[in-house]
């Protein structure tokens, strides 16, 4: 089965034909919160407790995000990793505790260049060695950045190091636009179109210039997400931070695919802190208007926004926790039969083999 990645501006100007899958499971490998006593529910499998839990290795939480996405189609399962969290220790540890099988891992995607999303990838390589996987990244993710708070505090946000990743055997693809991979079943959004008036990026961010100085870099153009189309249900969007704005992220997914129904949103809303809390109500109102089936506000959403989402949209809201598996599946009896995948004919200028 040949895997293809579609690249380039031609995807920006047309609707992407995203092939529906039978199901997707989103496993939260790393997040800012863990609660081992949360109960499972339909489509939500919490990490299972054991009698001797206190004698075992337990899951870790940190200020970072990583999700392991497993797709089901034609009776087979393939997977990809979105981000690696902050620390190598944290990612490696949680992969061990969760006993995640990387046999079917086909690609790594970095959502943006902030260290709490790529810093832990070393843990993946420490645990499994040189996997030879493709890695999809926006070119701006390589920029060195810092956050300058009004108090004068500066926080460094170092980018990934290309040479280090290449030494681990990953095949780096720099792409600003959308990309299709794994037989047209996974869409990496690329640079998100900004259409809302109130989602204005991160005004406190600066990026290093070529002469060693610093310049304003509020928009974080490298912010990208993963979009999956689940048969009968609609889109599942996994967006680590949503620096582009959660509403922009969701509208962009609809625009790219032409699919209006959104089955789920998993990831950060980036509404934490005094800078973003003033737009909580407008964000939630807009998200409610999009009719998202399941909302899983992770990572940088912030406690105020999380509580407001739970209050305003109780039927859709699900609290995330490290180790939780969120499953979105087609209706029973409508799954595709095992058959040869229908690959779209392409020319060498718009597509190229990514995985053999």
ABEGO torsion letter per residue (X at the ends): XBBBBBBEAAAAABBBBBBBBABBBBBBABBABBBAABBBBBGBBBBBBBAAAAABBBBBBBBBBBBBBBBBBGGBBBBBBBEAEABAAAAAAAAAAAGBBAAABABBBBABABAAAAAAAAAAAAAAEBAGBBBBBBAAAABBBBBBBAAGBBBBBBBBBAAAAAAAGBBBBBBABBBBBGGGABBBAEBBBBABAABAEBAABBBBBAAGBBBBBAAGAABBBBBBBBBGAEBBBBBAAGAAEAAAAAAAAAAAAGBABBABBBEBAGABEAAAAAAAAAAAAAAAAAGBABBBBBEAAEAAAAAAAAAABAAABBBBBBGBBBBBBBBBGABBBBBBBBBBBBBAAABBBABX
